[in-house]
Amino acid sequence: MFTGIVEELGELVRRDDTGGDSALVAIRGPVVSSDARHGDSISVNGVCLTVVETDGETFTADVMGETFRRTSLGALRPGDPVNLERAATLGSRLGGHLVQGHVDGVAEIVGRERAEQWETVTFGLPADLARYVVQKGSITVDGVSLTVAGLTAQTFSVGLIPTTLAATTLGRKGVGEPVNLEVDVLAKYVERLLTTGGRLPVDGLEAVA
């Protein structure tokens, strides 16, 4: 579990194909790697990856083909920046919102509008995710917890403060570039409960919620 508060702007160092459509990626991030251990979870552009090895400043992780197909990680090249966050602990401050690191879809940046102190960025909104996005609600974009500032049937927009622009990939990406989206998991659970009449299937049986 994560909070969507990026700890560090890291860098993809290399990608080693391991056969089939999977790969081992090496990511430089001195902050998140400083106390990382084998098996720990680190969010990379909003994707929860499991640490395989570390060397103090860099960690490696296995990425399956399914992850490449369903996220924007497959488009990364060595030298590209990435947003990094270590998994939250029970004692962590919840500065953003509850983020699982399970990407729901990939969208594109469709517009950027600069103001004096901030920037409004607009993203395409996949049709199958539109019902989970609400005005002033939370959404995760490339691992960054953001508040929806504007919403249409096909797009949503957010306001980025100078800190977010400087400390995350969202300040560097241009129109047409892909981003990972994760909607608020609470919305999905509410939908599930409402559409099943409060009864959730469990291993072929039903349990009353």
Disulfide bonds with the S-S distance in Angstrom:
none
